[in-house]
Amino acid sequence: TAILVGNVVLGAALLGAGILASMLLTPKIRPPSPSERQATLRQSLGARLRYYGQVKVGGTIAFFENKDGYLYQWMTLNEGQIEGIREIWLNDGQVTLDANGFVEQEQYDEVDENGRVVRIVFKLGEANQTPPSDLVAFFAPEFTPNHRMRGVANVLARFQEVDGSDVTKVYPQLNPQVRVVIYASLVKSVRTGARIWSDNPADIIYDYLTGVDGAGFAYGAGYAESQIDLASFQAFANLC
């Protein structure tokens, strides 16, 4: 089970008096602050957050284990499929990845067979996605191919141990905190009906009002599309 939290800022728009009134009367959930949404959280039952537009996020750790000189940290990023990753940050430094997912910066270029000690692999939250291959390979039978986290964007970071003399250089803040700038949730375009990335407020609010996850559960306000005046949202999208 999961807690699904949606937060939407409503601009000056005519959404229909009944819907707007009911939304305004709904008890408010405090949105996470920028520092909170960028944190790496360790909770037995963490909230699964859904983001819109472009945003810098951390996430909730779903798996955290050491094995054979490596630390594996698997972390959720977004409830629902995202468009893509724009930036990757370890602590306060932006990094880039090579074709195999290894961090290229000199700080993390030390000891393994190709000279790089941190590898980062993303899953964008597709309905048919597979789990990270490293976890299936090295943590069976507890971790299986069925641990797919379908419909949830996630990231696996693997950190290699280094000699004690190198720790302060490679990992000066111990386990690096992974944060990413994402093009967040795919939503239904109110003008074309296609699933797209959008930062248009009309598309975002429509998704919050009507969206359901892969199992058919509402992650927002829980309205049926038949309850929404689509033409008004199309006009709103054009205005925005």
Salt bridges, closest charged atoms under 4 A:
GLU36 OE1 - ARG30 NH1 3.22
GLU79 OE1 - ARG48 NH2 2.60
ASP92 OD1 - ARG179 NH2 3.20
ASP98 OD2 - ARG116 NH1 2.77
GLU110 OE2 - LYS169 NZ 2.92
ASP134 OD2 - ARG119 NH1 3.63
ASP134 OD2 - ARG158 NH1 3.72
ASP207 OD2 - ARG50 NE 3.24
GLU225 OE1 - LYS188 NZ 3.09
